[in-house]
Amino acid sequence: MIAKAGVLWTLMAMAASAQAVPVERAVLGSSAITLHAHPFLSGQEVATLRLVMKNEQALALFVPRKGGFAALAASPDDGFVRAGVPVRSAVAVGDLPDAATARAAALKACEAEKEGAQPCVILLEIAPAP
């Protein structure tokens, strides 16, 4: 019975962590932008990401890219912005050939810089507008 309870708790924890994250989408110039509004983000962090979705200059600051696909990842433990500055583990990559490659590169770079224990997650995805 104890083993069954352990399995049940594990499944419940996995289901809780797999809950859908709210997503917002916007088109800015020639870019289609998707914001993943994770619950760990503060109101200020979400507002900053929304600004990036609406302002080409802000987008250029956070996601260096010349074209192609881009992504921004952060660690839930480290957060995204502290004292008004993006944290070191909030890593953006750009100019990649597809969305999967952009996500994987951002996550890998974030994992290398994070201080917290939780795995990094994607905050923004940028693709050419349809």
N, C-alpha and C positions, 0 to 999 in steps of 0.2 A: 504494500500500500504506500509506503514511503517513496518508493521509486516512482510510482504513478503520480504522486503529488509533486515530486520534483520535475517530472516531465510537464505536468500541467502548468506549473509556475514558469518554466522555461518558455513554453508556447505562449503564455499570456504576455510575458516580457517581450517576446519577438513580435507579437501582434501590436503591442503598444508602440514599439519603436518603428514599426512599418506603417503607422498611420499616415494618411495622405498629408502632405505639406501644401498649404495654400499657394497657388501659383497666380501670378499676374503677368500679362503679356502686353507689349507695346511695340509699335514700329516707329523708329527714329531715323529719318533719312533713308539710307539703304540698308539699315539693320533691323532685324526682328529680335527683340529682347524678351527674355523670360526671367522673371524674378521668382525665386523659391523663398517664400517668407517663413522660414523656420521659426518655431516657437522660442528659441533661445535668443533671437534678435531683439534688441531693445527698440522702442519706438523711434529713437534717433537713428539707429542703424537702418531700420526699414525706410525711414524718410530719406536718408542718404542714398540708399539703393534706388528708391523711386526717382530721385533727382537724376541719377545716372541714366535712368530709363527715358528721361524727358529732355536732357540737355546734352548736346553733342560734345561740348567741351568737357563736361563732367565725365561722360562716357570715355573720352580719350584719356583722362587722368587715371581712371581705375582699370581700364582694360586696354592695354597697349595692343593695337592691331593695325594692320594695313589692309586687311581683307580677310576673306575666309571666315572661319569659325573661331570663337573665343569663349572662355569660361572663367569664372571667379569662384574660388573655393575658400572656405574658412573652417576653423575648428570650433565646434560648439563650446568647448571649454575656454578657449582664448577669446571668443567673440570676433567681431569684425572691426569695430572702431573703439579705441580707448583714448581718452583725453583729446578727442577731435582728430586723431590720426589712425589710419588703418594699421592693425597689428601686423607683425612680421609674418604670421602664418596665413594671413589673408592674401592669397596668391592669385594673380590673374595671368592668363596666358592667351596669346592670340595668333592670328595668321596661320591657323591649322586647317588641314584639308576637310575635316568633317567634325560633327558634333561629338561623337564618341571619343575621338582623339583629343579634342579640346577638354572634355570633362576629365578624361584619364590623366592628362598632363597637369591640369590644375590640381586635382586631388593628390597626385604624386608629389608635386612641389609643396603643397600645403602640409602633407604628412611629414616631409623632411624638416619643416620649420616649426611645427606646432609644439607647444609646451604641455598641453592637456592630454588626457588619456583617450577621450572619445575620438572616433574617426572623423576626418574632415568631410564636409558636405559641400555641394554646389549651391552657390547663392544666385549667380547670374549666368545665363547662357546667351550668347550672341551669335546670330546666324545671318546670312544675307536675306534681306526681305524678299518674300515671294513676288 
